[in-house]
Amino acid sequence: MPETLKNLPVLGQILSSAFAALLVILCISGRAAAAESPSLPALDGVWFTCEFARSTTPPDDECEMFDDEGFIVDGGKIAYLRNTASAETDCRGSKKGQCFLRSTQAITVSRRPVGAARIENHQLLVSYMGCTQAFDLRPQENYVAVIPAKKRCLWTRKRHFYVARYNGKIKG
């Protein structure tokens, strides 16, 4: 038997060991990447949707421009907010006042109570009109993707929401 053929079992063991080592390295780096991914933010606070997101497509500006619609969560209660005093002109569709920069220091809003909200097992649960809707939360670096779970309440659309915390002051 030629010398190279005698070494095939040894070569197979080396390749198996190398493949196993590669899998271990991939698993470790995968865990490290998962550990570095953003965690779920605290729910309480003021949140606005990203202006330049589409129904299932994330924003193309890292959510630097907010839509004029958002919400506030305080102590498990959620309320709808609308920025009522924006003069911004760089909104989608050139609609003046229907967006504002994330860096805006203060805004004036109108509010409307919605219902209860809580986070459980990486899902946002919103109770409204007698139905509790689950939304999967997928934190990204500059926003959180909020995606309705398959079972939807009648009031829930298929649309994904891309939201970020607003850190300025609100009046109203």
DSSP file (Angstrom, degrees, kcal/mol; ACC not computed):
  #  RESIDUE AA STRUCTURE BP1 BP2  ACC     N-H-->O    O-->H-N    N-H-->O    O-->H-N    TCO  KAPPA ALPHA  PHI   PSI    X-CA   Y-CA   Z-CA
    1    1 A M              0   0    0      0, 0.0     5,-0.1     0, 0.0     0, 0.0   0.000 360.0 360.0 360.0 132.5    0.0    0.0    0.0
    2    2 A P    >>  -     0   0    0      0, 0.0     4,-1.4     0, 0.0     3,-0.5  -0.251 360.0-117.2 -61.6 151.7    1.4    3.4   -0.9
    3    3 A E  H 3> S+     0   0    0      1,-0.2     4,-1.0     2,-0.2     3,-0.1   0.847 112.0  56.3 -59.4 -38.8    2.6    5.6    2.0
    4    4 A T  H 34 S+     0   0    0      1,-0.2     3,-0.3     2,-0.2    -1,-0.2   0.851 105.5  51.3 -65.4 -34.8    0.0    8.3    1.3
    5    5 A L  H X4 S+     0   0    0     -3,-0.5     3,-1.1     1,-0.2    -1,-0.2   0.827 103.2  59.0 -72.1 -30.7   -2.9    5.9    1.5
    6    6 A K  H 3< S+     0   0    0     -4,-1.4     4,-0.3     1,-0.2    -1,-0.2   0.801 103.3  54.0 -64.9 -27.5   -1.7    4.6    4.9
    7    7 A N  T 3X S+     0   0    0     -4,-1.0     4,-2.8    -3,-0.3    -1,-0.2   0.494  80.0  95.2 -87.4  -3.4   -2.0    8.1    6.3
    8    8 A L  H <> S+     0   0    0     -3,-1.1     4,-2.9     1,-0.2     5,-0.2   0.903  83.3  50.1 -57.6 -45.7   -5.6    8.6    5.2
    9    9 A P  H  > S+     0   0    0      0, 0.0     4,-2.1     0, 0.0    -1,-0.2   0.912 113.6  46.7 -60.1 -39.2   -7.1    7.5    8.6
   10   10 A V  H  > S+     0   0    0     -4,-0.3     4,-2.4     2,-0.2    -2,-0.2   0.918 112.3  49.9 -66.7 -42.9   -4.7    9.9   10.4
   11   11 A L  H  X S+     0   0    0     -4,-2.8     4,-2.9     1,-0.2     5,-0.2   0.902 109.3  52.5 -61.4 -41.5   -5.6   12.7    7.9
   12   12 A G  H  X S+     0   0    0     -4,-2.9     4,-2.6    -5,-0.2    -1,-0.2   0.903 109.4  48.8 -60.7 -41.6   -9.2   12.0    8.5
   13   13 A Q  H  X S+     0   0    0     -4,-2.1     4,-2.6     2,-0.2    -2,-0.2   0.904 111.7  49.2 -64.6 -41.0   -8.7   12.3   12.3
   14   14 A I  H  X S+     0   0    0     -4,-2.4     4,-2.8     2,-0.2    -2,-0.2   0.934 113.2  46.4 -63.7 -45.8   -6.8   15.6   11.8
   15   15 A L  H  X S+     0   0    0     -4,-2.9     4,-2.9     2,-0.2    -2,-0.2   0.901 112.5  50.5 -64.3 -40.1   -9.6   17.0    9.5
   16   16 A S  H  X S+     0   0    0     -4,-2.6     4,-2.6     2,-0.2    -2,-0.2   0.920 112.6  46.9 -61.7 -43.6  -12.2   15.9   12.0
   17   17 A S  H  X S+     0   0    0     -4,-2.6     4,-2.5     2,-0.2    -2,-0.2   0.908 113.3  48.5 -64.1 -42.2  -10.3   17.6   14.8
   18   18 A A  H  X S+     0   0    0     -4,-2.8     4,-2.4     2,-0.2    -2,-0.2   0.910 112.5  48.5 -64.9 -41.6   -9.9   20.7   12.8
   19   19 A F  H  X S+     0   0    0     -4,-2.9     4,-2.4     2,-0.2    -2,-0.2   0.919 112.2  48.7 -63.7 -44.1  -13.6   20.7   11.8
   20   20 A A  H  X S+     0   0    0     -4,-2.6     4,-2.3     2,-0.2    -2,-0.2   0.905 111.5  49.8 -61.8 -41.7  -14.6   20.2   15.5
   21   21 A A  H  X S+     0   0    0     -4,-2.5     4,-2.6     2,-0.2    -2,-0.2   0.901 109.6  51.7 -64.2 -40.2  -12.2   23.1   16.5
   22   22 A L  H  X S+     0   0    0     -4,-2.4     4,-2.6     2,-0.2    -2,-0.2   0.910 109.3  50.0 -62.4 -42.6  -13.8   25.3   13.8
   23   23 A L  H  X S+     0   0    0     -4,-2.4     4,-2.6     2,-0.2    -2,-0.2   0.914 110.5  49.6 -61.7 -42.9  -17.2   24.5   15.2
   24   24 A V  H  X S+     0   0    0     -4,-2.3     4,-2.7     2,-0.2    -2,-0.2   0.927 111.6  48.7 -61.0 -45.0  -16.2   25.4   18.7
   25   25 A I  H  X S+     0   0    0     -4,-2.6     4,-2.8     1,-0.2     5,-0.2   0.918 112.2  48.7 -61.9 -43.4  -14.6   28.7   17.5
   26   26 A L  H  X S+     0   0    0     -4,-2.6     4,-2.3     2,-0.2    -1,-0.2   0.901 112.2  48.6 -63.2 -41.0  -17.8   29.5   15.6
   27   27 A C  H  X S+     0   0    0     -4,-2.6     4,-2.4     2,-0.2    -2,-0.2   0.921 113.0  47.1 -65.1 -43.5  -20.0   28.7   18.6
   28   28 A I  H  X S+     0   0    0     -4,-2.7     4,-2.3     1,-0.2    -2,-0.2   0.932 114.6  45.7 -64.5 -45.1  -17.8   30.8   20.9
   29   29 A S  H  X S+     0   0    0     -4,-2.8     4,-2.5     1,-0.2    -1,-0.2   0.854 111.3  54.1 -68.3 -32.2  -17.7   33.7   18.5
   30   30 A G  H  X S+     0   0    0     -4,-2.3     4,-2.3    -5,-0.2    -1,-0.2   0.906 109.6  47.2 -64.5 -41.7  -21.5   33.4   18.0
   31   31 A R  H  X S+     0   0    0     -4,-2.4     4,-2.5     2,-0.2    -2,-0.2   0.898 111.9  50.6 -65.8 -39.7  -22.1   33.6   21.8
   32   32 A A  H  X S+     0   0    0     -4,-2.3     4,-1.7     2,-0.2    -2,-0.2   0.918 111.1  48.2 -64.1 -42.8  -19.8   36.6   22.0
   33   33 A A  H  X S+     0   0    0     -4,-2.5     4,-0.9     1,-0.2    -2,-0.2   0.906 112.3  49.0 -64.2 -40.5  -21.7   38.3   19.2
   34   34 A A  H >< S+     0   0    0     -4,-2.3     3,-0.5     1,-0.2    -2,-0.2   0.891 109.7  51.8 -65.1 -38.4  -25.0   37.5   20.9
   35   35 A A  H 3< S+     0   0    0     -4,-2.5    -1,-0.2     1,-0.2    -2,-0.2   0.821 110.1  49.8 -67.4 -29.5  -23.7   38.9   24.2
   36   36 A E  H 3< S+     0   0    0     -4,-1.7    -1,-0.2    -5,-0.2    -2,-0.2   0.635  87.8 104.2 -83.5 -14.1  -22.6   42.1   22.4
   37   37 A S  S << S-     0   0    0     -4,-0.9   103,-0.1    -3,-0.5    -3,-0.0  -0.361  88.8 -87.8 -68.2 149.5  -26.0   42.6   20.7
   38   38 A P        -     0   0    0      0, 0.0     2,-0.1     0, 0.0    -1,-0.1  -0.229  43.2-136.3 -59.4 142.7  -28.2   45.3   22.3
   39   39 A S        -     0   0    0      1,-0.1   101,-0.1    -3,-0.1    99,-0.0  -0.456  36.8 -74.9 -92.4 171.1  -30.4   44.1   25.2
   40   40 A L        -     0   0    0     -2,-0.1    -1,-0.1    99,-0.1     3,-0.1  -0.462  51.1-132.0 -67.0 131.2  -34.0   45.1   25.7
   41   41 A P        -     0   0    0      0, 0.0     2,-0.1     0, 0.0    -1,-0.1  -0.371  33.8 -83.9 -77.6 163.4  -34.3   48.6   27.0
   42   42 A A        -     0   0    0      1,-0.1     0, 0.0    -2,-0.1     0, 0.0  -0.415  37.4-136.5 -62.4 143.8  -36.5   49.5   29.9
   43   43 A L  S    S+     0   0    0     -3,-0.1    30,-0.2    -2,-0.1    -1,-0.1   0.887  75.5  91.4 -76.1 -40.2  -40.1   50.0   28.8
   44   44 A D        +     0   0    0     28,-0.1     2,-0.3    34,-0.0    30,-0.2  -0.287  68.2  60.2 -59.8 138.7  -41.0   53.2   30.7
   45   45 A G  E    S-A   73   0A   0     28,-2.5    28,-2.6     2,-0.1     2,-0.5  -0.840  89.3 -53.4 138.5-173.8  -40.3   56.4   28.8
   46   46 A V  E     -A   72   0A   0    120,-0.5   120,-3.0    -2,-0.3     2,-0.4  -0.876  50.5-177.3-105.0 130.8  -41.2   58.2   25.6
   47   47 A W  E     -AB  71 165A   0     24,-3.2    24,-2.9    -2,-0.5     2,-0.3  -0.968   7.1-170.5-131.0 141.7  -40.8   56.4   22.3
   48   48 A F  E     -AB  70 164A   0    116,-2.3   116,-2.1    -2,-0.4    22,-0.2  -0.955  27.1-111.2-129.8 153.3  -41.3   57.5   18.7
   49   49 A T  E     - B   0 163A   0     20,-1.9    18,-3.0    -2,-0.3     2,-0.4  -0.497  39.5-102.7 -78.8 152.1  -41.4   55.6   15.4
   50   50 A C  E >   -A   66   0A   0    112,-3.0     3,-1.2    16,-0.2    16,-0.3  -0.622  24.5-144.4 -77.7 126.9  -38.6   56.1   12.9
   51   51 A E  T 3  S+     0   0    0     14,-2.7    15,-0.1    -2,-0.4    -1,-0.1   0.868  93.5  48.8 -61.2 -40.6  -39.7   58.4   10.1
   52   52 A F  T 3  S+     0   0    0     13,-0.5     8,-1.0    15,-0.0     2,-0.3   0.009  85.6 107.3-100.3  31.1  -37.8   56.7    7.3
   53   53 A A    <   -     0   0    0     -3,-1.2     2,-0.2     6,-0.2   109,-0.0  -0.728  57.3-144.7 -96.0 154.6  -38.8   53.1    8.0
   54   54 A R        -     0   0    0      3,-2.4     3,-0.3    -2,-0.3   106,-0.1  -0.534  41.7 -79.7-107.4-179.2  -41.3   51.3    5.8
   55   55 A S  S    S+     0   0    0      1,-0.3   105,-4.0    -2,-0.2    -2,-0.0   0.820 126.6   2.2 -57.0 -35.5  -43.9   48.7    6.9
   56   56 A T  S    S+     0   0    0    103,-0.2    -1,-0.3     2,-0.1   105,-0.1   0.177 116.3  90.9-134.3  17.3  -41.4   45.9    7.1
   57   57 A T  S    S-     0   0    0     -3,-0.3    -3,-2.4   103,-0.2     3,-0.1  -0.962  74.2-121.8-119.1 128.2  -38.1   47.7    6.3
   58   58 A P        -     0   0    0      0, 0.0    -4,-0.1     0, 0.0    -2,-0.1  -0.116  43.6 -81.4 -61.2 162.9  -35.9   49.3    8.9
   59   59 A P        -     0   0    0      0, 0.0     3,-0.5     0, 0.0    -6,-0.2  -0.329  27.4-146.3 -66.4 148.1  -35.1   53.0    8.7
   60   60 A D  S    S+     0   0    0     -8,-1.0    -7,-0.1     1,-0.2     0, 0.0   0.382  95.0  56.3 -95.3   4.3  -32.3   54.0    6.4
   61   61 A D  S >  S-     0   0    0      4,-0.1     3,-0.9    -9,-0.0    -1,-0.2   0.130 114.3-106.5-119.4  19.6  -31.1   56.9    8.6
   62   62 A E  T 3  S-     0   0    0     -3,-0.5    -2,-0.1     1,-0.2     0, 0.0   0.732  72.9 -67.8  59.7  23.4  -30.5   54.9   11.9
   63   63 A C  T 3  S+     0   0    0      2,-0.1    -1,-0.2     1,-0.1   -10,-0.0   0.852  92.6 141.7  67.8  38.6  -33.7   56.5   13.2
   64   64 A E    <   +     0   0    0     -3,-0.9    38,-3.2     1,-0.1     2,-0.5   0.720  65.2  56.1 -79.1 -21.7  -32.3   60.0   13.4
   65   65 A M  E    S- C   0 101A   0     36,-0.2   -14,-2.7    37,-0.1   -13,-0.5  -0.955  78.4-153.3-113.8 127.5  -35.7   61.4   12.2
   66   66 A F  E     -AC  50 100A   0     34,-3.3    34,-2.2    -2,-0.5   -16,-0.2  -0.704  15.1-122.5 -96.2 148.9  -38.8   60.6   14.2
   67   67 A D  E     - C   0  99A   0    -18,-3.0    32,-0.3    -2,-0.3   -16,-0.1  -0.386  32.9-110.3 -72.1 164.4  -42.3   60.4   12.9
   68   68 A D  E    S+     0   0A   0     30,-1.4    15,-2.9    -2,-0.1     2,-0.4   0.526  97.3  81.1 -79.1  -2.9  -44.8   62.7   14.7
   69   69 A E  E     + D   0  82A   0     13,-0.2   -20,-1.9    29,-0.2    -2,-0.3  -0.869  54.1 126.8-107.4 136.7  -46.5   59.7   16.3
   70   70 A G  E     -AD  48  81A   0     11,-2.4    11,-2.8    -2,-0.4     2,-0.3  -0.781  39.7-118.8-157.1-159.1  -45.2   57.9   19.3
   71   71 A F  E     -AD  47  80A   0    -24,-2.9   -24,-3.2     9,-0.3     2,-0.4  -0.988   6.3-139.6-155.4 160.3  -46.1   56.7   22.8
   72   72 A I  E     -AD  46  79A   0      7,-2.3     7,-2.2    -2,-0.3     2,-0.5  -0.982  11.4-160.6-123.8 137.2  -45.3   57.0   26.4
   73   73 A V  E     +AD  45  78A   0    -28,-2.6   -28,-2.5    -2,-0.4     2,-0.4  -0.980  16.7 167.6-118.5 127.6  -45.2   54.2   28.9
   74   74 A D  E >   - D   0  77A   0      3,-2.4     3,-1.3    -2,-0.5    -2,-0.0  -0.927  69.4 -19.8-143.4 114.2  -45.4   55.0   32.6
   75   75 A G  T 3  S-     0   0    0     -2,-0.4     3,-0.1     1,-0.3    -1,-0.0   0.846 127.3 -48.3  60.0  36.8  -46.0   52.4   35.3
   76   76 A G  T 3  S+     0   0    0      1,-0.3    41,-2.5    40,-0.1     2,-0.4   0.462 114.8 112.7  84.9   0.5  -47.4   49.8   32.9
   77   77 A K  E <   -DE  74 116A   0     -3,-1.3    -3,-2.4    39,-0.2     2,-0.4  -0.886  51.0-156.0-107.1 138.7  -49.8   52.2   31.2
   78   78 A I  E     -DE  73 115A   0     37,-3.2    36,-2.6    -2,-0.4    37,-1.7  -0.923   9.9-175.7-116.7 139.5  -49.3   53.2   27.6
   79   79 A A  E     -DE  72 113A   0     -7,-2.2    -7,-2.3    -2,-0.4     2,-0.3  -0.987  26.6-119.2-132.7 143.9  -50.6   56.4   25.9
   80   80 A Y  E     -DE  71 112A   0     32,-3.1    32,-1.8    -2,-0.4     2,-0.3  -0.598  31.2-161.5 -77.8 138.4  -50.4   57.5   22.3
   81   81 A L  E     -DE  70 111A   0    -11,-2.8   -11,-2.4    -2,-0.3     2,-0.4  -0.926  11.2-169.8-121.4 148.4  -48.5   60.7   21.6
   82   82 A R  E     -DE  69 110A   0     28,-1.8    28,-2.0    -2,-0.3     2,-0.5  -0.979  24.9-130.1-136.2 126.1  -48.5   63.1   18.6
   83   83 A N  E     - E   0 109A   0    -15,-2.9    26,-0.3    -2,-0.4     3,-0.2  -0.632  28.3-179.3 -71.9 119.5  -46.0   65.9   18.2
   84   84 A T        +     0   0    0     24,-2.8    25,-0.2    -2,-0.5    -1,-0.1   0.447  67.1  49.1-104.5  -1.5  -48.3   68.9   17.5
   85   85 A A        +     0   0    0     23,-0.7     2,-0.2    12,-0.0    -1,-0.2   0.073  69.2 134.3-131.1  28.0  -45.8   71.7   17.0
   86   86 A S        -     0   0    0     11,-0.4    14,-0.1    -3,-0.2    21,-0.0  -0.570  29.5-175.2 -80.8 141.5  -43.1   70.5   14.6
   87   87 A A        +     0   0    0     -2,-0.2    -1,-0.1     9,-0.1    13,-0.1   0.228  37.3 139.4-112.5   9.5  -42.0   72.8   11.8
   88   88 A E        -     0   0    0     11,-0.5     9,-3.3     1,-0.1    10,-0.3  -0.261  30.9-174.6 -59.3 137.5  -39.7   70.2   10.2
   89   89 A T        +     0   0    0      7,-0.2    -1,-0.1     1,-0.1     2,-0.1   0.508  66.6  80.9-111.1  -9.1  -39.8   70.1    6.4
   90   90 A D        +     0   0    0      4,-0.1    -1,-0.1     9,-0.1     2,-0.1  -0.061  65.8 130.6 -91.3  35.6  -37.6   67.1    5.7
   91   91 A C  S >  S-     0   0    0     -3,-0.2     3,-2.0     1,-0.1     8,-0.1  -0.406  72.2 -79.6 -83.3 161.8  -40.3   64.5    6.4
   92   92 A R  G >  S+     0   0    0      1,-0.3     3,-0.9     2,-0.2    -1,-0.1  -0.378 121.5  15.5 -58.7 135.7  -41.3   61.7    4.1
   93   93 A G  G 3  S-     0   0    0      1,-0.2    -1,-0.3    -3,-0.1     3,-0.1   0.661 122.8 -85.4  72.0  16.1  -43.4   63.0    1.2
   94   94 A S  G <  S+     0   0    0     -3,-2.0     2,-1.0     1,-0.2    -1,-0.2   0.821  76.3 162.4  54.8  34.7  -42.4   66.6    2.0
   95   95 A K    X   -     0   0    0     -3,-0.9     3,-1.6     3,-0.0    -1,-0.2  -0.758  35.8-133.7 -88.9 104.4  -45.2   66.8    4.6
   96   96 A K  T 3  S+     0   0    0     -2,-1.0    -7,-0.2     1,-0.2    -8,-0.1  -0.308  81.3   8.6 -61.9 132.8  -44.3   69.7    6.8
   97   97 A G  T 3  S+     0   0    0     -9,-3.3   -11,-0.4     2,-0.1    -1,-0.2   0.442  93.9 107.2  82.9   0.1  -44.5   69.1   10.6
   98   98 A Q  S <  S+     0   0    0     -3,-1.6   -30,-1.4   -10,-0.3     2,-0.3   0.179  83.4  28.2 -99.5  19.5  -45.1   65.4   10.4
   99   99 A C  E     -C   67   0A   0    -32,-0.3   -11,-0.5   -11,-0.2     2,-0.3  -0.957  62.9-164.5-159.0 171.6  -41.6   64.5   11.7
  100  100 A F  E     -C   66   0A   0    -34,-2.2   -34,-3.3    -2,-0.3   -49,-0.2  -0.975  33.8 -89.8-160.0 156.0  -38.9   65.9   13.9
  101  101 A L  E >   -C   65   0A   0     -2,-0.3     3,-2.0   -36,-0.2   -36,-0.2  -0.439  29.5-129.7 -70.2 140.0  -35.2   65.3   14.5
  102  102 A R  T 3  S+     0   0    0    -38,-3.2    65,-0.4     1,-0.3    66,-0.2   0.803 108.4  59.9 -56.4 -31.1  -34.4   62.8   17.3
  103  103 A S  T 3  S+     0   0    0    -39,-0.4    -1,-0.3    63,-0.1   -38,-0.1   0.441  72.8 129.8 -81.8   0.1  -32.0   65.4   18.8
  104  104 A T    <   -     0   0    0     -3,-2.0    64,-0.2     1,-0.1     3,-0.1  -0.343  54.6-144.1 -57.8 131.6  -34.8   68.0   19.2
  105  105 A Q  S    S+     0   0    0      1,-0.2    64,-2.7    63,-0.1     2,-0.3   0.850  72.7   4.2 -71.6 -36.8  -34.6   69.3   22.8
  106  106 A A  E     -j  169   0B   0     62,-0.2     2,-0.3     2,-0.0    64,-0.2  -0.997  61.4-172.6-151.7 147.0  -38.3   69.7   23.6
  107  107 A I  E     -j  170   0B   0     62,-2.2    64,-2.2    -2,-0.3     2,-0.5  -0.939  22.7-127.0-137.0 159.3  -41.7   69.0   21.8
  108  108 A T  E     -j  171   0B   0     -2,-0.3   -24,-2.8    62,-0.2   -23,-0.7  -0.927  36.4-177.2-106.9 131.6  -45.3   69.7   22.4
  109  109 A V  E     -E   83   0A   0     62,-3.2     2,-0.3    -2,-0.5   -26,-0.2  -0.879  27.3-140.2-129.5 157.5  -47.6   66.7   22.3
  110  110 A S  E     -E   82   0A   0    -28,-2.0   -28,-1.8    -2,-0.3     2,-0.3  -0.859  28.8-150.6-105.1 153.1  -51.2   65.6   22.5
  111  111 A R  E     -E   81   0A   0     -2,-0.3   -30,-0.2    61,-0.2   -40,-0.0  -0.921  18.7-177.9-127.5 150.1  -52.0   62.3   24.4
  112  112 A R  E     -E   80   0A   0    -32,-1.8   -32,-3.1    -2,-0.3    -2,-0.0  -0.927  31.7-120.3-144.2 121.0  -54.6   59.6   24.2
  113  113 A P  E     +E   79   0A   0      0, 0.0   -34,-0.3     0, 0.0   -36,-0.0  -0.287  30.5 175.4 -59.8 143.3  -54.7   56.7   26.7
  114  114 A V  E     -     0   0A   0    -36,-2.6    15,-0.3     1,-0.3     2,-0.3   0.740  40.3-101.5-114.1 -54.4  -54.3   53.3   25.1
  115  115 A G  E     -E   78   0A   0    -37,-1.7   -37,-3.2    13,-0.1    -1,-0.3  -0.968  56.5 -21.0 163.1-148.3  -54.2   50.6   27.8
  116  116 A A  E     -EF  77 127A   0     11,-0.8    11,-2.5    -2,-0.3     2,-0.3  -0.649  48.5-174.3 -97.5 152.5  -51.7   48.5   29.7
  117  117 A A  E     + F   0 126A   0    -41,-2.5     2,-0.3    -2,-0.2     9,-0.2  -0.997   9.9 157.8-145.7 143.1  -48.2   47.4   28.5
  118  118 A R  E     - F   0 125A   0      7,-1.8     7,-3.4    -2,-0.3     2,-0.5  -0.980  33.9-120.5-156.2 162.7  -45.6   45.1   29.8
  119  119 A I  E     + F   0 124A   0     -2,-0.3     2,-0.3     5,-0.2     5,-0.2  -0.939  31.9 167.6-111.0 131.4  -42.5   43.1   28.7
  120  120 A E  E >   - F   0 123A   0      3,-2.6     3,-1.2    -2,-0.5    -2,-0.1  -0.978  67.4 -14.8-141.7 126.9  -42.5   39.3   29.1
  121  121 A N  T 3  S-     0   0    0     -2,-0.3     3,-0.1     1,-0.3    -1,-0.1   0.890 128.2 -48.5  49.3  52.2  -40.0   36.9   27.5
  122  122 A H  T 3  S+     0   0    0      1,-0.2    15,-2.1    14,-0.1     2,-0.4   0.724 117.8 111.7  61.9  24.4  -38.7   39.4   24.9
  123  123 A Q  E <   -FG 120 136A   0     -3,-1.2    -3,-2.6    13,-0.2     2,-0.5  -0.982  63.4-137.8-127.5 142.5  -42.2   40.4   23.9
  124  124 A L  E     -FG 119 135A   0     11,-2.6    11,-2.4    -2,-0.4     2,-0.6  -0.854  20.8-158.3 -90.9 127.1  -44.1   43.6   24.4
  125  125 A L  E     -FG 118 134A   0     -7,-3.4    -7,-1.8    -2,-0.5     2,-0.5  -0.947   9.4-174.1-111.6 120.6  -47.7   42.9   25.4
  126  126 A V  E     -FG 117 133A   0      7,-2.4     7,-3.0    -2,-0.6     2,-0.5  -0.963   9.6-156.3-118.2 123.4  -50.2   45.6   24.8
  127  127 A S  E     +FG 116 132A   0    -11,-2.5   -11,-0.8    -2,-0.5     2,-0.3  -0.876  28.4 149.2-102.0 125.8  -53.8   45.3   26.1
  128  128 A Y  E >   + G   0 131A   0      3,-2.5     3,-1.7    -2,-0.5    27,-0.2  -0.972  62.2   1.6-156.2 136.6  -56.3   47.4   24.2
  129  129 A M  T 3  S-     0   0    0    -15,-0.3     3,-0.1    -2,-0.3    26,-0.1   0.848 129.4 -53.9  51.6  40.7  -60.1   46.9   23.4
  130  130 A G  T 3  S+     0   0    0      1,-0.2     2,-0.4     0, 0.0    -1,-0.3   0.575 119.4  97.6  77.9   9.6  -60.2   43.6   25.3
  131  131 A C  E <   -G  128   0A   0     -3,-1.7    -3,-2.5     2,-0.0     2,-0.6  -0.994  61.2-145.4-133.2 137.7  -57.3   41.9   23.5
  132  132 A T  E     -G  127   0A   0     -2,-0.4     2,-0.4    -5,-0.2    -5,-0.3  -0.907  17.8-158.5-104.2 118.1  -53.7   41.6   24.4
  133  133 A Q  E     -G  126   0A   0     -7,-3.0    -7,-2.4    -2,-0.6     2,-0.4  -0.801   5.3-145.8 -97.3 132.4  -51.3   41.7   21.4
  134  134 A A  E     -G  125   0A   0     17,-0.5    15,-2.9    -2,-0.4     2,-0.4  -0.827  13.9-170.0 -96.0 135.0  -47.8   40.3   21.6
  135  135 A F  E     -GH 124 148A   0    -11,-2.4   -11,-2.6    -2,-0.4     2,-0.3  -0.993  21.2-128.9-123.0 131.0  -45.0   42.0   19.7
  136  136 A D  E     -GH 123 147A   0     11,-3.4    11,-2.7    -2,-0.4     2,-0.5  -0.616  23.4-143.9 -74.9 137.2  -41.6   40.4   19.3
  137  137 A L  E     + H   0 146A   0    -15,-2.1     9,-0.2    -2,-0.3   -97,-0.1  -0.912  19.5 180.0-108.5 125.7  -38.8   42.9   20.3
  138  138 A R  E     - H   0 145A   0      7,-2.7     7,-2.3    -2,-0.5     2,-0.1  -0.827  18.2-149.8-126.7  92.2  -35.6   42.9   18.3
  139  139 A P  E     - H   0 144A   0      0, 0.0     5,-0.2     0, 0.0     2,-0.2  -0.365  16.8-177.4 -65.2 135.5  -33.2   45.5   19.7
  140  140 A Q        -     0   0    0      3,-2.9  -101,-0.0    -2,-0.1    -2,-0.0  -0.625  44.1 -91.0-117.5-179.2  -30.8   47.0   17.2
  141  141 A E  S    S+     0   0    0     -2,-0.2     3,-0.1     1,-0.2    -1,-0.0   0.907 120.8  17.0 -64.0 -42.2  -28.0   49.6   17.8
  142  142 A N  S    S+     0   0    0      1,-0.1     2,-0.3    22,-0.0    -1,-0.2   0.383 131.5  10.5-115.5   2.1  -30.2   52.7   17.2
  143  143 A Y        -     0   0    0     21,-0.1    -3,-2.9    -5,-0.1     2,-0.4  -0.962  68.2-111.6-164.0 174.0  -33.7   51.5   17.5
  144  144 A V  E     -HI 139 163A   0     19,-3.0    19,-2.4    -2,-0.3     2,-0.5  -0.989  23.3-138.1-120.6 128.2  -35.9   48.5   18.5
  145  145 A A  E     -HI 138 162A   0     -7,-2.3    -7,-2.7    -2,-0.4     2,-0.6  -0.748  17.1-163.3 -82.6 128.1  -37.9   46.5   15.8
  146  146 A V  E     -HI 137 161A   0     15,-3.7    15,-2.9    -2,-0.5    -9,-0.2  -0.947  11.8-178.3-118.2 109.0  -41.4   45.8   17.2
  147  147 A I  E     -H  136   0A   0    -11,-2.7   -11,-3.4    -2,-0.6    13,-0.1  -0.929  27.7-118.1-119.0 124.4  -43.0   43.0   15.2
  148  148 A P  E     -H  135   0A   0      0, 0.0   -13,-0.3     0, 0.0     4,-0.1  -0.322  31.8-118.2 -61.1 136.7  -46.5   41.7   15.8
  149  149 A A        -     0   0    0    -15,-2.9   -15,-0.0     2,-0.2   -26,-0.0  -0.252  33.8 -99.4 -66.1 163.8  -46.6   38.0   16.7
  150  150 A K  S    S+     0   0    0      1,-0.1     2,-0.7     2,-0.1    -1,-0.1   0.891 111.7  68.9 -58.2 -43.7  -48.5   35.7   14.3
  151  151 A K  S    S-     0   0    0      1,-0.0   -17,-0.5   -17,-0.0     2,-0.3  -0.688  79.2-170.7 -79.1 115.7  -51.7   35.7   16.4
  152  152 A R        -     0   0    0     -2,-0.7     2,-0.1   -19,-0.1   -19,-0.1  -0.834  23.7-124.5-115.9 146.5  -53.0   39.2   16.0
  153  153 A C    >   -     0   0    0     -2,-0.3     3,-1.6     1,-0.1   -20,-0.0  -0.385  39.5-104.9 -71.3 161.4  -55.8   41.2   17.7
  154  154 A L  T 3  S+     0   0    0      1,-0.3    -1,-0.1    -2,-0.1    -2,-0.0   0.824 121.7  53.3 -59.4 -31.1  -58.3   42.8   15.3
  155  155 A W  T 3  S+     0   0    0    -27,-0.2     2,-0.4   -26,-0.1    -1,-0.3   0.492  89.5  99.1 -84.3  -2.6  -56.7   46.2   15.8
  156  156 A T    <   -     0   0    0     -3,-1.6     2,-0.2     2,-0.0    -4,-0.1  -0.710  59.2-152.7 -92.5 132.1  -53.2   45.0   15.0
  157  157 A R        -     0   0    0     -2,-0.4    -4,-0.1     2,-0.1    -2,-0.0  -0.546  26.1-117.4 -91.9 165.6  -51.8   45.6   11.5
  158  158 A K  S    S+     0   0    0     -2,-0.2    -1,-0.1   -11,-0.1    -2,-0.0   0.604  77.7 118.7 -75.5 -12.0  -49.1   43.4    9.9
  159  159 A R        -     0   0    0      1,-0.1     2,-0.3   -12,-0.1  -103,-0.2  -0.168  62.9-130.6 -60.2 144.3  -46.7   46.3    9.9
  160  160 A H        -     0   0    0   -105,-4.0     2,-0.4   -13,-0.1   -13,-0.2  -0.726  19.3-142.0 -89.4 146.5  -43.4   46.3   11.8
  161  161 A F  E     - I   0 146A   0    -15,-2.9   -15,-3.7    -2,-0.3     2,-0.6  -0.919   8.7-161.8-111.1 137.6  -42.7   49.2   14.0
  162  162 A Y  E     + I   0 145A   0     -2,-0.4  -112,-3.0   -17,-0.2     2,-0.3  -0.965  25.4 171.4-118.6 112.4  -39.2   50.7   14.3
  163  163 A V  E     -BI  49 144A   0    -19,-2.4   -19,-3.0    -2,-0.6     2,-0.3  -0.832  18.1-171.6-126.2 156.8  -39.0   52.8   17.5
  164  164 A A  E     -B   48   0A   0   -116,-2.1  -116,-2.3    -2,-0.3     2,-0.2  -0.987  34.8 -96.5-144.9 153.5  -36.4   54.6   19.5
  165  165 A R  E     -B   47   0A   0     -2,-0.3     2,-0.5  -118,-0.2  -118,-0.3  -0.451  30.0-140.8 -69.6 137.7  -36.5   56.4   22.9
  166  166 A Y        -     0   0    0   -120,-3.0  -120,-0.5    -2,-0.2   -63,-0.1  -0.903  15.2-173.0 -98.6 125.5  -36.9   60.1   22.8
  167  167 A N        +     0   0    0     -2,-0.5    -1,-0.1   -65,-0.4   -64,-0.1   0.434  52.6  93.6-101.7  -0.7  -34.7   61.8   25.4
  168  168 A G  S    S-     0   0    0    -66,-0.2     2,-0.3   -64,-0.2   -62,-0.2  -0.107  84.0 -85.0 -80.3-174.8  -35.9   65.4   25.1
  169  169 A K  E     -j  106   0B   0    -64,-2.7   -62,-2.2   -65,-0.0     2,-0.4  -0.658  36.2-149.7 -92.6 148.0  -38.6   67.0   27.2
  170  170 A I  E     -j  107   0B   0     -2,-0.3     2,-0.4   -64,-0.2   -62,-0.2  -0.940   5.3-161.5-118.3 143.8  -42.3   66.8   26.3
  171  171 A K  E      j  108   0B   0    -64,-2.2   -62,-3.2    -2,-0.4   -65,-0.0  -0.964 360.0 360.0-119.9 138.4  -45.0   69.4   27.0
  172  172 A G              0   0    0     -2,-0.4   -61,-0.2   -64,-0.2    -1,-0.1   0.432 360.0 360.0 111.5 360.0  -48.7   68.6   27.0
